[in-house]
Amino acid sequence: MIYDIIGDIHGQADKLKGLLIQLGYRHDGTSFIAPKNHQAIFIGDFIDRGHQQLSALAIIFDMLDNHQALAVMGNHEYNAIGHTLLCDDGKHLRPHTQKNLFTHKAFLDEVGDGTALHQYWIERFCELPLWLELNDCICVHACYDKNSMDTLKPILTNQRLTKDAIRLLTEKDPKVQHAIECLLKGIEYPLPHGHAMRDKTGIIRNKARVKWWMKNWQNLPINQTLLADGLPSKLPTDLTKELLTHHIDTKKPIFIGHYWLDGTPTPLSRQVVCVDYSVGKDGHLTAYQFDTDNPQLNQKNFAQYLSS
């Protein structure tokens, strides 16, 4: 079996069509159909940023409904759910701040905030599992974290949100919120005093994402540990017990998106591959073709749609 693991799409329907055709998929009038012995897996973040939100969603969910693909939830689908959920305090789970509305604008512009179409897609997003653990690999949007998975399993069904999970989110249960955000948004660490970073959308951030796939990252200098430039070689000093004990306790390959990488695609480690190469910001839609009969991770197994 070859899993065609496709990175963050962000409303780029034309690039998604191009990549699928490049990988040998063909449309049968209902959905794109996988080549023999192939299975598409979408790694999340289907929405926001691009200008073909509904077209991209139609391609993805037509394939899911036609049993031609699997998918996991990304943080942007989770944020879209949070945009609609009212908590016990009367506030939305994801606050309707200027920053949050800016990052979500492309999706809301197409579906219409609060419309029946909007609600339809929120319900479809809730069908997405937070992670997939297959016989040969694990797919999760941002971070493999066994502790978070164990926290969530009792309130999920097949890794999907349930009414109990939604209830705990609207009650702002900190353990549930933290666990979901760890899997879908990754581990973040406060930048040293006096440091900030501007992300690719122009938003100023005071936290940076941790390279959790690095061995013994907790004891590396901070300028090696974080996805941020220009940091001093200062060791983290206040990591929580969960972060201090965080480690990869599976031998399966792990596939992620989320991290807005640049340059030539290459595995992050012997065990972890990221397939997000910034398609939402003039990058290339990227896939990794994982052959379960030859599971060693290799740079040559990447595919990118290099649109003109």
Phi, psi and chi 1 to 4 in degrees:
 res  aa     phi    psi   chi1   chi2   chi3   chi4
   1 MET       -  137.9  171.7   65.9   74.8      -
   2 ILE  -114.5  120.0  -66.0  175.4      -      -
   3 TYR   -92.6  119.3  -69.4  120.0      -      -
   4 ASP   -91.1   97.9  -61.9  -47.8      -      -
   5 ILE   -94.2  113.5  -58.8  166.7      -      -
   6 ILE  -106.3  130.3  -62.4  173.3      -      -
   7 GLY   -76.0 -176.2      -      -      -      -
   8 ASP   -51.7  134.6  -56.3   31.9      -      -
   9 ILE  -107.3  -39.8  -65.6  160.2      -      -
  10 HIS    49.4   51.8  -73.0  -58.6      -      -
  11 GLY    69.9   22.5      -      -      -      -
  12 GLN  -101.6   74.0  -56.7  -77.6  -15.8      -
  13 ALA   -65.0  -41.3      -      -      -      -
  14 ASP   -62.8  -40.8  -72.5  -16.4      -      -
  15 LYS   -68.3  -35.4  -67.9 -178.8  179.3 -179.9
  16 LEU   -65.5  -45.6  176.2   55.5      -      -
  17 LYS   -57.6  -46.1  -69.4  177.1 -173.2  175.5
  18 GLY   -61.1  -42.0      -      -      -      -
  19 LEU   -67.3  -43.2  179.4   62.5      -      -
  20 LEU   -60.8  -44.2  -72.4  168.8      -      -
  21 ILE   -63.9  -40.8  -68.3  169.2      -      -
  22 GLN   -60.4  -34.7  179.8  177.7  -47.4      -
  23 LEU   -83.4   -1.0  -65.6  174.2      -      -
  24 GLY    98.3    8.5      -      -      -      -
  25 TYR   -79.5  146.5  -71.9   70.0      -      -
  26 ARG  -134.4  144.3  -66.6  -66.9  179.6  -94.8
  27 HIS   -87.8  132.3 -154.5  -75.9      -      -
  28 ASP  -105.3   13.3   71.5  -13.2      -      -
  29 GLY    97.6  -19.2      -      -      -      -
  30 THR  -109.6  -46.6  -60.4      -      -      -
  31 SER  -159.9  171.5   77.1      -      -      -
  32 PHE   -67.9  139.5  -81.1   94.5      -      -
  33 ILE  -111.4  132.9  -57.5  -62.3      -      -
  34 ALA   -71.1  145.1      -      -      -      -
  35 PRO   -60.6  161.1  -17.3   29.2      -      -
  36 LYS   -54.4  133.6 -175.4  178.2  179.7 -179.6
  37 ASN    69.7   20.1 -157.4   39.4      -      -
  38 HIS  -116.8  154.8  -77.7 -116.3      -      -
  39 GLN  -144.3  123.1  171.3   82.2   74.6      -
  40 ALA   -79.0  141.9      -      -      -      -
  41 ILE  -132.2  121.1  -59.8  178.3      -      -
  42 PHE   -94.7  131.9  -63.1  107.2      -      -
  43 ILE   -94.4    9.4 -151.7   74.3      -      -
  44 GLY   101.5  176.0      -      -      -      -
  45 ASP    58.8   66.5  -82.6    8.4      -      -
  46 PHE   -85.2  -22.2  -47.9  138.7      -      -
  47 ILE  -117.6  175.8   62.4  168.3      -      -
  48 ASP    74.7  150.6  -63.0  -27.5      -      -
  49 ARG    79.9  -51.6  -58.2 -160.6  179.7  104.2
  50 GLY   -81.3  178.4      -      -      -      -
  51 HIS  -114.1   19.6  -59.9  -69.5      -      -
  52 GLN  -135.4   51.2  -59.7  169.6  -47.4      -
  53 GLN   -60.3  -56.7  -55.4  -78.7  -50.5      -
  54 LEU   -68.1  -35.1  -67.4  176.1      -      -
  55 SER   -64.8  -42.0  -64.1      -      -      -
  56 ALA   -64.7  -44.1      -      -      -      -
  57 LEU   -62.1  -39.0  -70.7  172.4      -      -
  58 ALA   -62.0  -43.3      -      -      -      -
  59 ILE   -60.6  -48.7  -66.3  169.7      -      -
  60 ILE   -65.0  -51.0  -64.5  160.7      -      -
  61 PHE   -76.5  -26.1  -79.8   83.1      -      -
  62 ASP   -62.6  -39.7  -76.9  -11.2      -      -
  63 MET   -67.9  -39.8  -68.6 -179.8   68.9      -
  64 LEU   -63.3  -46.5  -67.2  174.7      -      -
  65 ASP   -67.0  -27.2  -67.3  -16.8      -      -
  66 ASN   -94.8   11.8 -156.8   24.3      -      -
  67 HIS    59.9   34.3  -52.3  -68.5      -      -
  68 GLN  -106.5    0.5  -62.7  -59.5  -52.9      -
  69 ALA  -157.9  159.6      -      -      -      -
  70 LEU  -118.9  165.5  -57.9  170.9      -      -
  71 ALA  -158.0  156.9      -      -      -      -
  72 VAL  -121.9  160.5  -64.0      -      -      -
  73 MET   -74.8  141.3 -174.1 -176.2  -66.3      -
  74 GLY  -103.8  171.1      -      -      -      -
  75 ASN   -65.1  -26.9   62.2  -62.0      -      -
  76 HIS   -73.1  -34.6  -77.7 -101.2      -      -
  77 GLU   -68.0  -40.2  -71.8   74.8   53.0      -
  78 TYR   -63.9  -42.2  176.1   65.7      -      -
  79 ASN   -63.5  -36.2  -72.0  -15.0      -      -
  80 ALA   -63.8  -40.0      -      -      -      -
  81 ILE   -62.8  -46.8  -65.0  167.1      -      -
  82 GLY   -62.1  -29.0      -      -      -      -
  83 HIS   -61.9  -28.0  175.9   88.8      -      -
  84 THR   -99.6  -16.4   68.3      -      -      -
  85 LEU   -85.5  126.3  -72.6 -178.9      -      -
  86 LEU   -92.1  130.0  -81.3  174.5      -      -
  87 CYS   -88.5  172.7  -63.3      -      -      -
  88 ASP   -61.6  -24.4  -71.1   -7.6      -      -
  89 ASP   -85.5    5.1   59.3    8.1      -      -
  90 GLY    85.8   -1.9      -      -      -      -
  91 LYS  -101.7  156.7  -62.7  178.2 -178.6  179.1
  92 HIS   -72.8  146.4  -72.2   91.1      -      -
  93 LEU   -56.2  -44.0  178.9   62.8      -      -
  94 ARG  -103.8  109.3 -178.4  163.6  174.6   82.3
  95 PRO   -56.4  143.9  -24.1   34.0      -      -
  96 HIS   -85.5   58.9  -69.3 -169.9      -      -
  97 THR   -80.8  166.3   63.1      -      -      -
  98 GLN   -58.9  -42.3 -176.1  176.8   -4.5      -
  99 LYS   -63.7  -47.4  175.9 -179.1   75.0   68.3
 100 ASN   -65.4  -40.2  -70.4  -15.1      -      -
 101 LEU   -67.3  -33.8  -69.6  172.5      -      -
 102 PHE   -63.0  -45.7  169.6   73.9      -      -
 103 THR   -70.9  -20.2   60.7      -      -      -
 104 HIS  -104.6    2.4 -158.9   34.9      -      -
 105 LYS   -62.3  -43.6 -176.9  177.8 -174.2  -58.1
 106 ALA   -60.8  -40.3      -      -      -      -
 107 PHE   -68.9  -47.5  177.6   69.4      -      -
 108 LEU   -63.6  -35.3  -66.1  177.4      -      -
 109 ASP   -62.3  -34.3  -77.5  -10.0      -      -
 110 GLU   -83.8  -38.4  -74.4 -157.7   37.3      -
 111 VAL   -91.3  -25.5  -61.6      -      -      -
 112 GLY    83.2  113.7      -      -      -      -
 113 ASP   -61.0  120.6 -162.5   -7.5      -      -
 114 GLY    85.7    5.1      -      -      -      -
 115 THR   -80.8  171.1   64.3      -      -      -
 116 ALA   -63.7  -36.2      -      -      -      -
 117 LEU   -64.7  -40.6 -179.0   61.8      -      -
 118 HIS   -59.5  -48.5 -174.3 -164.3      -      -
 119 GLN   -63.4  -37.3 -174.7   57.5   38.8      -
 120 TYR   -58.0  -46.6  168.6   80.1      -      -
 121 TRP   -72.0  -31.5  -78.3  111.9      -      -
 122 ILE   -62.1  -41.9  -63.9  -56.7      -      -
 123 GLU   -64.6  -37.4  -69.5  171.9    0.8      -
 124 ARG   -67.1  -38.6  -64.8  -55.6  -46.4 -101.4
 125 PHE   -62.7  -35.5  -65.0  161.9      -      -
 126 CYS   -66.4  -17.3  -72.6      -      -      -
 127 GLU   -77.0  -15.0  -63.2  171.5    6.8      -
 128 LEU   -76.8  133.4  -63.1  166.6      -      -
 129 PRO   -69.8  151.6   25.7  -33.0      -      -
 130 LEU   -75.6  -23.0  -58.9 -177.4      -      -
 131 TRP  -159.5  162.3   73.3   91.4      -      -
 132 LEU  -122.2  127.5  -72.4  171.2      -      -
 133 GLU  -116.1  104.5 -178.7  155.3    4.9      -
 134 LEU   -95.3  174.5  -54.3  174.4      -      -
 135 ASN   -60.9  -31.1  -70.8  -24.1      -      -
 136 ASP  -112.3  -11.4  -57.7  -73.9      -      -
 137 CYS  -163.7  170.4   64.4      -      -      -
 138 ILE  -123.6  135.2  -64.9  170.4      -      -
 139 CYS  -121.1  126.4  -64.2      -      -      -
 140 VAL  -149.1  148.3   62.4      -      -      -
 141 HIS   -64.8  -45.9 -177.8   65.9      -      -
 142 ALA  -126.6  -37.7      -      -      -      -
 143 CYS  -153.1  130.1  179.8      -      -      -
 144 TYR   -81.9  119.5  172.0   83.6      -      -
 145 ASP  -145.1  105.7 -178.9   58.0      -      -
 146 LYS   -61.1  -39.7 -177.4   68.5  159.9   46.6
 147 ASN   -61.0  -42.9  -69.7  -27.1      -      -
 148 SER   -66.2  -41.7  -66.3      -      -      -
 149 MET   -61.6  -43.2  -67.5  171.1  176.2      -
 150 ASP   -65.4  -35.6  -72.7  -15.3      -      -
 151 THR   -62.3  -38.4  -65.1      -      -      -
 152 LEU   -87.7  -27.3  -65.6  170.7      -      -
 153 LYS   -52.1  -40.7  -78.2  178.2 -179.8  177.1
 154 PRO   -64.9  -20.6  -22.2   34.0      -      -
 155 ILE  -112.2    9.8   58.9  168.7      -      -
 156 LEU  -113.3  159.9  -57.7  179.4      -      -
 157 THR  -121.8  114.6  -61.2      -      -      -
 158 ASN    53.0   42.6  -64.0  -35.6      -      -
 159 GLN    67.1   12.7  -71.4   79.3   58.1      -
 160 ARG  -103.9  151.3  -67.8  168.1  173.5   82.9
 161 LEU   -62.1  139.1  -65.3  174.9      -      -
 162 THR  -116.0  175.2   61.0      -      -      -
 163 LYS   -60.3  -36.2  -70.3 -177.4  178.7  179.0
 164 ASP   -64.5  -41.8  -80.3  -15.2      -      -
 165 ALA   -64.2  -44.1      -      -      -      -
 166 ILE   -61.5  -41.7  -63.9  -66.4      -      -
 167 ARG   -60.5  -44.8  175.6 -179.2   58.1   79.3
 168 LEU   -67.1  -33.0  -70.5  169.7      -      -
 169 LEU   -66.0  -43.9  -75.3  171.5      -      -
 170 THR   -70.3  -21.7   57.3      -      -      -
 171 GLU   -84.5   -0.7  -68.2  173.8   -1.2      -
 172 LYS    57.3   45.8  -65.3 -169.4  174.3 -178.9
 173 ASP   -63.8  117.8 -176.3  -69.1      -      -
 174 PRO   -65.1  -35.7   21.7  -31.7      -      -
 175 LYS   -67.0  -42.0  -71.1 -174.7  177.3 -179.7
 176 VAL   -67.8  -46.4  172.1      -      -      -
 177 GLN   -58.4  -46.9  -79.1 -170.9  -67.9      -
 178 HIS   -62.3  -43.0  172.7   78.7      -      -
 179 ALA   -63.4  -47.1      -      -      -      -
 180 ILE   -64.1  -43.6  -66.7  177.9      -      -
 181 GLU   -68.2  -30.4  -67.3 -165.5   -3.0      -
 182 CYS   -63.6  -46.3 -177.8      -      -      -
 183 LEU   -68.2  -38.6  -60.5  178.2      -      -
 184 LEU   -99.6  -18.2  -57.9 -171.1      -      -
 185 LYS  -121.8  -10.6  -58.2 -176.2  180.0 -176.2
 186 GLY    86.2 -179.5      -      -      -      -
 187 ILE   -91.2  128.6  -60.7  169.7      -      -
 188 GLU  -118.0  151.3  -68.0 -171.3  -30.0      -
 189 TYR  -135.0  137.0 -173.5   77.1      -      -
 190 PRO   -60.5  136.8  -21.2   32.5      -      -
 191 LEU   -70.5  152.5  -65.0  170.6      -      -
 192 PRO   -57.3  154.8  -22.7   32.6      -      -
 193 HIS   -52.1  131.5  179.6   71.2      -      -
 194 GLY    89.7   -0.7      -      -      -      -
 195 HIS  -113.6  143.2  -71.5  -94.2      -      -
 196 ALA  -149.1  164.4      -      -      -      -
 197 MET  -137.2  148.9   59.6  178.0  -73.0      -
 198 ARG  -103.0  121.9 -174.2 -176.0  -61.1  -88.1
 199 ASP   -79.0 -177.8   71.6   16.4      -      -
 200 LYS   -72.3  -10.1  -67.6 -175.1  179.8 -178.4
 201 THR   -96.6    0.0   63.5      -      -      -
 202 GLY    93.5   -0.6      -      -      -      -
 203 ILE   -79.1  133.5  -65.1  172.4      -      -
 204 ILE   -81.6  129.5  -58.7  -62.1      -      -
 205 ARG  -126.0  146.1  -61.0 -170.9 -178.0  -84.9
 206 ASN  -105.5    4.4  -63.9  -48.5      -      -
 207 LYS  -126.7  154.7  -67.5 -177.6  179.3 -179.3
 208 ALA  -129.6  156.3      -      -      -      -
 209 ARG   -78.8  140.8  -66.8  165.9  175.6  172.5
 210 VAL   -88.9  139.0  169.7      -      -      -
 211 LYS   -82.4   73.8  -58.6  176.5 -173.7  177.6
 212 TRP   -67.0  -15.2   55.0  -91.7      -      -
 213 TRP   -79.1   -8.5   50.5   85.0      -      -
 214 MET   -79.9  136.9  -63.6  177.8   65.8      -
 215 LYS   -64.8  132.2 -174.0  176.4 -179.1  179.4
 216 ASN    58.9   36.6 -163.0   33.9      -      -
 217 TRP   -62.1  -26.6   62.5  -94.3      -      -
 218 GLN   -62.5  -22.1  -66.0   93.1  -26.8      -
 219 ASN  -110.4   12.5  -65.1  -51.4      -      -
 220 LEU   -92.0  156.3  -65.6  174.9      -      -
 221 PRO   -57.5  147.5  -23.3   32.9      -      -
 222 ILE   -62.5  -28.7 -161.8  169.2      -      -
 223 ASN   -74.2  -10.1   60.7   -5.5      -      -
 224 GLN   -99.2  -20.6  -63.1  178.0   31.8      -
 225 THR   -86.8  -31.7  -57.0      -      -      -
 226 LEU  -105.9  150.2  -57.9 -176.4      -      -
 227 LEU   -85.3   72.6  -76.1  163.9      -      -
 228 ALA  -155.3  148.6      -      -      -      -
 229 ASP   -99.3  156.0  -63.2  -35.1      -      -
 230 GLY    72.8   26.5      -      -      -      -
 231 LEU   -92.8  151.1  -62.6  178.5      -      -
 232 PRO   -72.6  161.0   28.7  -35.5      -      -
 233 SER   -83.1   72.3  -62.2      -      -      -
 234 LYS  -117.2  131.0  179.1 -177.5  177.4 -177.9
 235 LEU   -73.5  141.8  -71.5  171.3      -      -
 236 PRO   -57.3  141.4  -21.5   32.2      -      -
 237 THR  -120.1  -13.9   56.1      -      -      -
 238 ASP  -131.9   40.1   57.9  -10.5      -      -
 239 LEU   -68.0  141.7  -66.1  176.9      -      -
 240 THR   -71.8  167.4   63.6      -      -      -
 241 LYS   -58.9  -39.2  178.2 -178.5  177.8 -178.6
 242 GLU   -62.3  -40.5  -70.6   77.9   12.5      -
 243 LEU   -74.4  -36.2  -66.7 -174.1      -      -
 244 LEU   -63.9  -30.8  -75.3  170.5      -      -
 245 THR   -99.6    0.5   58.6      -      -      -
 246 HIS   -62.8  132.6  179.2  -84.6      -      -
 247 HIS  -160.6  162.0   65.6  -74.9      -      -
 248 ILE   -87.8  114.4  -62.2  173.8      -      -
 249 ASP  -110.6   28.9   65.9  -10.3      -      -
 250 THR  -128.3  152.2  177.8      -      -      -
 251 LYS   -96.0   -3.6  -66.2 -176.9  178.7  179.7
 252 LYS   -73.9  147.9  -65.1 -179.9 -179.3 -179.7
 253 PRO   -60.8  145.6  -22.4   33.1      -      -
 254 ILE  -120.2  130.4  -59.9  167.2      -      -
 255 PHE  -116.7  132.1  -65.2   93.7      -      -
 256 ILE  -135.7  168.2   58.6  173.1      -      -
 257 GLY  -122.3 -137.6      -      -      -      -
 258 HIS    82.2  -28.8 -171.0   61.1      -      -
 259 TYR  -100.2    7.8  -72.0   95.7      -      -
 260 TRP    53.9   47.6  -68.8   50.1      -      -
 261 LEU   -75.3  164.6  -58.3 -177.9      -      -
 262 ASP  -128.1  170.2  -62.1  -57.8      -      -
 263 GLY    82.3 -160.2      -      -      -      -
 264 THR   -78.0  125.1  -58.3      -      -      -
 265 PRO   -61.4  136.7  -23.5   34.5      -      -
 266 THR  -154.0  149.4 -170.3      -      -      -
 267 PRO   -55.8  143.6  -26.7   36.6      -      -
 268 LEU   -73.2  -28.5  -62.6  176.0      -      -
 269 SER  -158.4 -175.8   71.6      -      -      -
 270 ARG   -66.0  -13.5  -68.1 -177.0  177.7 -179.2
 271 GLN  -124.3  -16.4 -166.6  174.5   -0.9      -
 272 VAL  -122.9  133.2 -179.6      -      -      -
 273 VAL  -125.6  132.8  164.1      -      -      -
 274 CYS  -106.6  134.6  178.4      -      -      -
 275 VAL  -114.9   19.6  -73.4      -      -      -
 276 ASP  -102.1  107.8  178.4   17.2      -      -
 277 TYR  -120.2   49.9  -82.1   79.0      -      -
 278 SER    61.6   40.1  -55.0      -      -      -
 279 VAL   -62.4  -27.5   71.0      -      -      -
 280 GLY   -75.2   -4.5      -      -      -      -
 281 LYS  -140.9   59.6 -168.9   65.7  175.1  177.8
 282 ASP    67.1   17.4  -57.0  -39.1      -      -
 283 GLY   -92.5 -163.0      -      -      -      -
 284 HIS  -114.1  135.3  -59.0  -56.9      -      -
 285 LEU   -67.6  129.0 -173.3   57.7      -      -
 286 THR  -125.3  143.5  -59.3      -      -      -
 287 ALA  -132.8  155.9      -      -      -      -
 288 TYR  -120.3  127.1 -174.1   90.9      -      -
 289 GLN   -96.2  100.0  -63.1 -168.2  -81.0      -
 290 PHE   -92.8  116.8  177.2   62.7      -      -
 291 ASP   -95.3  112.9 -173.9  -13.4      -      -
 292 THR   -67.0  -18.9   59.8      -      -      -
 293 ASP   -83.5  -14.2  -67.4  -30.9      -      -
 294 ASN  -141.1   73.0 -173.6   18.2      -      -
 295 PRO   -77.8   -5.6   28.2  -35.1      -      -
 296 GLN   -62.2  129.2 -175.4  172.7   -5.2      -
 297 LEU   -71.3  135.6  -57.6 -178.9      -      -
 298 ASN  -146.5  138.4 -165.3  -50.7      -      -
 299 GLN   -59.2  -31.7 -174.6  175.8    9.3      -
 300 LYS   -69.3  -11.5   68.0 -179.6  178.2   61.1
 301 ASN   -85.9   -0.9  -67.4  -21.6      -      -
 302 PHE   -78.8  149.0  -77.3   94.8      -      -
 303 ALA  -134.3  139.5      -      -      -      -
 304 GLN  -131.1  143.6  -73.4 -169.9  -54.7      -
 305 TYR   -91.6  109.1  179.0   63.2      -      -
 306 LEU   -97.7   79.4  -53.9  178.7      -      -
 307 SER   -70.6  151.8   57.6      -      -      -
 308 SER   -78.5      -   57.3      -      -      -
